[in-house]
């Protein structure tokens, strides 16, 4: 399954979705701290 992530936060749901075999098409986050976490981990 393919999903898009809006209001991503630090990517907890995206990580769980990845573990379930889903593909993330994009992430959208406005908070600078969360953007840094996402850039490091994804």
N, CA, C and O atoms as a Tripos MOL2 file, in Angstrom:
@<TRIPOS>MOLECULE
protein
  168   167    42     0     0
PROTEIN
NO_CHARGES

@<TRIPOS>ATOM
      1 N           0.8510   -1.1710    0.0000 N.3       1 UNK1
      2 CA          0.0000    0.0000    0.0000 C.3       1 UNK1
      3 C           0.8990    1.2370    0.0000 C.2       1 UNK1
      4 O           1.9710    1.2410    0.6050 O.2       1 UNK1
      5 N           0.4550    2.2580   -0.6720 N.am      2 UNK2
      6 CA          1.1810    3.5260   -0.7310 C.3       2 UNK2
      7 C           0.3900    4.5620    0.0550 C.2       2 UNK2
      8 O          -0.8300    4.6530   -0.0810 O.2       2 UNK2
      9 N           1.0860    5.3430    0.8770 N.am      3 UNK3
     10 CA          0.4040    6.3840    1.6420 C.3       3 UNK3
     11 C           1.2140    7.6660    1.6230 C.2       3 UNK3
     12 O           2.4150    7.6570    1.3550 O.2       3 UNK3
     13 N           0.5390    8.7650    1.9110 N.am      4 UNK4
     14 CA          1.1760   10.0740    2.0420 C.3       4 UNK4
     15 C           1.0670   10.4960    3.4990 C.2       4 UNK4
     16 O           0.0840   10.1750    4.1660 O.2       4 UNK4
     17 N           2.0510   11.2010    3.9890 N.am      5 UNK5
     18 CA          2.0840   11.5840    5.3930 C.3       5 UNK5
     19 C           1.9960   13.1010    5.5350 C.2       5 UNK5
     20 O           2.9390   13.8200    5.2030 O.2       5 UNK5
     21 N           0.8660   13.5770    6.0260 N.am      6 UNK6
     22 CA          0.6830   14.9960    6.3270 C.3       6 UNK6
     23 C           0.7990   15.1860    7.8330 C.2       6 UNK6
     24 O           0.4130   14.2990    8.5940 O.2       6 UNK6
     25 N           1.3190   16.3130    8.2740 N.am      7 UNK7
     26 CA          1.5220   16.5680    9.7100 C.3       7 UNK7
     27 C           2.3260   15.4120   10.3120 C.2       7 UNK7
     28 O           1.9070   14.7970   11.2930 O.2       7 UNK7
     29 N           3.4690   15.1300    9.7200 N.am      8 UNK8
     30 CA          4.2560   13.9300    9.9760 C.3       8 UNK8
     31 C           4.8200   13.8400   11.3870 C.2       8 UNK8
     32 O           4.9810   12.7380   11.9120 O.2       8 UNK8
     33 N           5.1200   14.9630   12.0060 N.am      9 UNK9
     34 CA          5.7570   14.9080   13.3240 C.3       9 UNK9
     35 C           7.1610   14.3500   13.1750 C.2       9 UNK9
     36 O           7.8990   14.7610   12.2790 O.2       9 UNK9
     37 N           7.5410   13.4150   14.0420 N.am     10 UNK10
     38 CA          8.8690   12.8090   13.9370 C.3      10 UNK10
     39 C           8.8420   11.4910   13.1670 C.2      10 UNK10
     40 O           9.8460   10.7800   13.1210 O.2      10 UNK10
     41 N           7.7030   11.1600   12.5640 N.am     11 UNK11
     42 CA          7.6350   10.0110   11.6660 C.3      11 UNK11
     43 C           7.2740    8.6870   12.3050 C.2      11 UNK11
     44 O           7.5540    7.6360   11.7290 O.2      11 UNK11
     45 N           6.6620    8.7050   13.4750 N.am     12 UNK12
     46 CA          6.2940    7.4550   14.1500 C.3      12 UNK12
     47 C           5.3450    6.5920   13.3330 C.2      12 UNK12
     48 O           5.5630    5.3890   13.1930 O.2      12 UNK12
     49 N           4.2970    7.1990   12.7970 N.am     13 UNK13
     50 CA          3.3510    6.4430   11.9830 C.3      13 UNK13
     51 C           4.0270    5.9430   10.7090 C.2      13 UNK13
     52 O           3.7730    4.8240   10.2660 O.2      13 UNK13
     53 N           4.8840    6.7690   10.1250 N.am     14 UNK14
     54 CA          5.5830    6.3730    8.9040 C.3      14 UNK14
     55 C           6.4890    5.1760    9.1540 C.2      14 UNK14
     56 O           6.5840    4.2850    8.3100 O.2      14 UNK14
     57 N           7.1460    5.1470   10.2870 N.am     15 UNK15
     58 CA          8.0000    4.0190   10.6340 C.3      15 UNK15
     59 C           7.1690    2.7480   10.7900 C.2      15 UNK15
     60 O           7.5480    1.6910   10.2850 O.2      15 UNK15
     61 N           6.0410    2.8490   11.4860 N.am     16 UNK16
     62 CA          5.1590    1.6880   11.6470 C.3      16 UNK16
     63 C           4.6360    1.2140   10.2940 C.2      16 UNK16
     64 O           4.5680    0.0110   10.0410 O.2      16 UNK16
     65 N           4.2700    2.1500    9.4320 N.am     17 UNK17
     66 CA          3.7780    1.7910    8.1010 C.3      17 UNK17
     67 C           4.8690    1.0800    7.3000 C.2      17 UNK17
     68 O           4.5920    0.1210    6.5780 O.2      17 UNK17
     69 N           6.0980    1.5490    7.4290 N.am     18 UNK18
     70 CA          7.2160    0.9130    6.7380 C.3      18 UNK18
     71 C           7.4000   -0.5200    7.2270 C.2      18 UNK18
     72 O           7.6470   -1.4220    6.4270 O.2      18 UNK18
     73 N           7.2820   -0.7330    8.5280 N.am     19 UNK19
     74 CA          7.4000   -2.0790    9.0930 C.3      19 UNK19
     75 C           6.3100   -3.0050    8.5590 C.2      19 UNK19
     76 O           6.5160   -4.2140    8.4520 O.2      19 UNK19
     77 N           5.1420   -2.4330    8.2230 N.am     20 UNK20
     78 CA          4.0260   -3.2290    7.6910 C.3      20 UNK20
     79 C           4.1430   -3.4350    6.1800 C.2      20 UNK20
     80 O           3.3000   -4.1020    5.5800 O.2      20 UNK20
     81 N           5.1790   -2.8690    5.5650 N.am     21 UNK21
     82 CA          5.3900   -3.0500    4.1440 C.3      21 UNK21
     83 C           4.7910   -1.9690    3.2660 C.2      21 UNK21
     84 O           4.7970   -2.0960    2.0410 O.2      21 UNK21
     85 N           4.2740   -0.9050    3.8700 N.am     22 UNK22
     86 CA          3.7010    0.1980    3.0940 C.3      22 UNK22
     87 C           4.8300    1.0640    2.5400 C.2      22 UNK22
     88 O           5.9360    1.0910    3.0800 O.2      22 UNK22
     89 N           4.5330    1.7640    1.4630 N.am     23 UNK23
     90 CA          5.4800    2.6930    0.8500 C.3      23 UNK23
     91 C           5.0030    4.1190    1.0970 C.2      23 UNK23
     92 O           3.8480    4.4510    0.8310 O.2      23 UNK23
     93 N           5.8880    4.9460    1.6010 N.am     24 UNK24
     94 CA          5.5490    6.3440    1.8570 C.3      24 UNK24
     95 C           5.8650    7.1680    0.6110 C.2      24 UNK24
     96 O           7.0100    7.1920    0.1600 O.2      24 UNK24
     97 N           4.8580    7.8420    0.0530 N.am     25 UNK25
     98 CA          5.0940    8.6400   -1.1550 C.3      25 UNK25
     99 C           5.6930   10.0030   -0.8220 C.2      25 UNK25
    100 O           6.5220   10.5060   -1.5810 O.2      25 UNK25
    101 N           5.2920   10.6150    0.2990 N.am     26 UNK26
    102 CA          5.9080   11.8660    0.7320 C.3      26 UNK26
    103 C           5.5550   12.1570    2.1810 C.2      26 UNK26
    104 O           4.6090   11.5930    2.7310 O.2      26 UNK26
    105 N           6.3290   13.0450    2.7890 N.am     27 UNK27
    106 CA          6.0840   13.5230    4.1470 C.3      27 UNK27
    107 C           5.9570   15.0380    4.1020 C.2      27 UNK27
    108 O           6.6410   15.6990    3.3210 O.2      27 UNK27
    109 N           5.0880   15.5870    4.9340 N.am     28 UNK28
    110 CA          4.8860   17.0320    4.9850 C.3      28 UNK28
    111 C           4.8980   17.4680    6.4540 C.2      28 UNK28
    112 O           4.0330   17.0670    7.2340 O.2      28 UNK28
    113 N           5.8700   18.2810    6.8190 N.am     29 UNK29
    114 CA          5.9850   18.7550    8.2000 C.3      29 UNK29
    115 C           6.5240   20.1780    8.1880 C.2      29 UNK29
    116 O           7.4610   20.4810    7.4490 O.2      29 UNK29
    117 N           5.9410   21.0480    8.9990 N.am     30 UNK30
    118 CA          6.3330   22.4610    9.0390 C.3      30 UNK30
    119 C           7.2980   22.7760   10.1950 C.2      30 UNK30
    120 O           8.0630   23.7370   10.1110 O.2      30 UNK30
    121 N           7.2690   21.9920   11.2510 N.am     31 UNK31
    122 CA          8.0940   22.2590   12.4300 C.3      31 UNK31
    123 C           9.5730   21.9880   12.1230 C.2      31 UNK31
    124 O           9.9180   20.8880   11.6900 O.2      31 UNK31
    125 N          10.4520   22.9800   12.3430 N.am     32 UNK32
    126 CA         11.8780   22.8230   12.0140 C.3      32 UNK32
    127 C          12.5590   21.6570   12.7380 C.2      32 UNK32
    128 O          13.3650   20.9480   12.1360 O.2      32 UNK32
    129 N          12.2480   21.4510   14.0140 N.am     33 UNK33
    130 CA         12.8620   20.3390   14.7450 C.3      33 UNK33
    131 C          12.4510   19.0110   14.1290 C.2      33 UNK33
    132 O          13.2910   18.1400   13.9000 O.2      33 UNK33
    133 N          11.1700   18.8560   13.8620 N.am     34 UNK34
    134 CA         10.6780   17.6120   13.2620 C.3      34 UNK34
    135 C          11.2800   17.4030   11.8750 C.2      34 UNK34
    136 O          11.5780   16.2700   11.4980 O.2      34 UNK34
    137 N          11.4620   18.4720   11.1190 N.am     35 UNK35
    138 CA         12.0860   18.3630    9.7980 C.3      35 UNK35
    139 C          13.5060   17.8150    9.9100 C.2      35 UNK35
    140 O          13.9310   17.0080    9.0830 O.2      35 UNK35
    141 N          14.2380   18.2540   10.9320 N.am     36 UNK36
    142 CA         15.6030   17.7620   11.1380 C.3      36 UNK36
    143 C          15.6000   16.2800   11.4890 C.2      36 UNK36
    144 O          16.4300   15.5180   10.9920 O.2      36 UNK36
    145 N          14.6650   15.8700   12.3480 N.am     37 UNK37
    146 CA         14.5550   14.4530   12.7230 C.3      37 UNK37
    147 C          14.2260   13.6150   11.4910 C.2      37 UNK37
    148 O          14.8290   12.5640   11.2740 O.2      37 UNK37
    149 N          13.2760   14.0740   10.6890 N.am     38 UNK38
    150 CA         12.8930   13.3470    9.4740 C.3      38 UNK38
    151 C          14.0580   13.2500    8.4960 C.2      38 UNK38
    152 O          14.2880   12.1940    7.9070 O.2      38 UNK38
    153 N          14.7950   14.3450    8.3210 N.am     39 UNK39
    154 CA         15.9320   14.3380    7.3990 C.3      39 UNK39
    155 C          16.9940   13.3350    7.8410 C.2      39 UNK39
    156 O          17.6320   12.6920    7.0070 O.2      39 UNK39
    157 N          17.1800   13.2040    9.1420 N.am     40 UNK40
    158 CA         18.1820   12.2770    9.6680 C.3      40 UNK40
    159 C          17.7330   10.8240    9.5410 C.2      40 UNK40
    160 O          18.5370    9.9520    9.2140 O.2      40 UNK40
    161 N          16.4510   10.5620    9.7980 N.am     41 UNK41
    162 CA         15.9750    9.1800    9.8840 C.3      41 UNK41
    163 C          15.3540    8.6210    8.6120 C.2      41 UNK41
    164 O          15.2490    7.4050    8.4580 O.2      41 UNK41
    165 N          14.9460    9.4830    7.7110 N.am     42 UNK42
    166 CA         14.3020    8.9790    6.4930 C.3      42 UNK42
    167 C          15.0780    9.4520    5.3300 C.2      42 UNK42
    168 O          14.7260    9.1520    4.1890 O.2      42 UNK42
@<TRIPOS>BOND
     1     1     2 1
     2     2     3 1
     3     3     4 2
     4     3     5 am
     5     5     6 1
     6     6     7 1
     7     7     8 2
     8     7     9 am
     9     9    10 1
    10    10    11 1
    11    11    12 2
    12    11    13 am
    13    13    14 1
    14    14    15 1
    15    15    16 2
    16    15    17 am
    17    17    18 1
    18    18    19 1
    19    19    20 2
    20    19    21 am
    21    21    22 1
    22    22    23 1
    23    23    24 2
    24    23    25 am
    25    25    26 1
    26    26    27 1
    27    27    28 2
    28    27    29 am
    29    29    30 1
    30    30    31 1
    31    31    32 2
    32    31    33 am
    33    33    34 1
    34    34    35 1
    35    35    36 2
    36    35    37 am
    37    37    38 1
    38    38    39 1
    39    39    40 2
    40    39    41 am
    41    41    42 1
    42    42    43 1
    43    43    44 2
    44    43    45 am
    45    45    46 1
    46    46    47 1
    47    47    48 2
    48    47    49 am
    49    49    50 1
    50    50    51 1
    51    51    52 2
    52    51    53 am
    53    53    54 1
    54    54    55 1
    55    55    56 2
    56    55    57 am
    57    57    58 1
    58    58    59 1
    59    59    60 2
    60    59    61 am
    61    61    62 1
    62    62    63 1
    63    63    64 2
    64    63    65 am
    65    65    66 1
    66    66    67 1
    67    67    68 2
    68    67    69 am
    69    69    70 1
    70    70    71 1
    71    71    72 2
    72    71    73 am
    73    73    74 1
    74    74    75 1
    75    75    76 2
    76    75    77 am
    77    77    78 1
    78    78    79 1
    79    79    80 2
    80    79    81 am
    81    81    82 1
    82    82    83 1
    83    83    84 2
    84    83    85 am
    85    85    86 1
    86    86    87 1
    87    87    88 2
    88    87    89 am
    89    89    90 1
    90    90    91 1
    91    91    92 2
    92    91    93 am
    93    93    94 1
    94    94    95 1
    95    95    96 2
    96    95    97 am
    97    97    98 1
    98    98    99 1
    99    99   100 2
   100    99   101 am
   101   101   102 1
   102   102   103 1
   103   103   104 2
   104   103   105 am
   105   105   106 1
   106   106   107 1
   107   107   108 2
   108   107   109 am
   109   109   110 1
   110   110   111 1
   111   111   112 2
   112   111   113 am
   113   113   114 1
   114   114   115 1
   115   115   116 2
   116   115   117 am
   117   117   118 1
   118   118   119 1
   119   119   120 2
   120   119   121 am
   121   121   122 1
   122   122   123 1
   123   123   124 2
   124   123   125 am
   125   125   126 1
   126   126   127 1
   127   127   128 2
   128   127   129 am
   129   129   130 1
   130   130   131 1
   131   131   132 2
   132   131   133 am
   133   133   134 1
   134   134   135 1
   135   135   136 2
   136   135   137 am
   137   137   138 1
   138   138   139 1
   139   139   140 2
   140   139   141 am
   141   141   142 1
   142   142   143 1
   143   143   144 2
   144   143   145 am
   145   145   146 1
   146   146   147 1
   147   147   148 2
   148   147   149 am
   149   149   150 1
   150   150   151 1
   151   151   152 2
   152   151   153 am
   153   153   154 1
   154   154   155 1
   155   155   156 2
   156   155   157 am
   157   157   158 1
   158   158   159 1
   159   159   160 2
   160   159   161 am
   161   161   162 1
   162   162   163 1
   163   163   164 2
   164   163   165 am
   165   165   166 1
   166   166   167 1
   167   167   168 2
@<TRIPOS>SUBSTRUCTURE
     1 UNK1         2 RESIDUE 1 A UNK
     2 UNK2         6 RESIDUE 1 A UNK
     3 UNK3        10 RESIDUE 1 A UNK
     4 UNK4        14 RESIDUE 1 A UNK
     5 UNK5        18 RESIDUE 1 A UNK
     6 UNK6        22 RESIDUE 1 A UNK
     7 UNK7        26 RESIDUE 1 A UNK
     8 UNK8        30 RESIDUE 1 A UNK
     9 UNK9        34 RESIDUE 1 A UNK
    10 UNK10       38 RESIDUE 1 A UNK
    11 UNK11       42 RESIDUE 1 A UNK
    12 UNK12       46 RESIDUE 1 A UNK
    13 UNK13       50 RESIDUE 1 A UNK
    14 UNK14       54 RESIDUE 1 A UNK
    15 UNK15       58 RESIDUE 1 A UNK
    16 UNK16       62 RESIDUE 1 A UNK
    17 UNK17       66 RESIDUE 1 A UNK
    18 UNK18       70 RESIDUE 1 A UNK
    19 UNK19       74 RESIDUE 1 A UNK
    20 UNK20       78 RESIDUE 1 A UNK
    21 UNK21       82 RESIDUE 1 A UNK
    22 UNK22       86 RESIDUE 1 A UNK
    23 UNK23       90 RESIDUE 1 A UNK
    24 UNK24       94 RESIDUE 1 A UNK
    25 UNK25       98 RESIDUE 1 A UNK
    26 UNK26      102 RESIDUE 1 A UNK
    27 UNK27      106 RESIDUE 1 A UNK
    28 UNK28      110 RESIDUE 1 A UNK
    29 UNK29      114 RESIDUE 1 A UNK
    30 UNK30      118 RESIDUE 1 A UNK
    31 UNK31      122 RESIDUE 1 A UNK
    32 UNK32      126 RESIDUE 1 A UNK
    33 UNK33      130 RESIDUE 1 A UNK
    34 UNK34      134 RESIDUE 1 A UNK
    35 UNK35      138 RESIDUE 1 A UNK
    36 UNK36      142 RESIDUE 1 A UNK
    37 UNK37      146 RESIDUE 1 A UNK
    38 UNK38      150 RESIDUE 1 A UNK
    39 UNK39      154 RESIDUE 1 A UNK
    40 UNK40      158 RESIDUE 1 A UNK
    41 UNK41      162 RESIDUE 1 A UNK
    42 UNK42      166 RESIDUE 1 A UNK
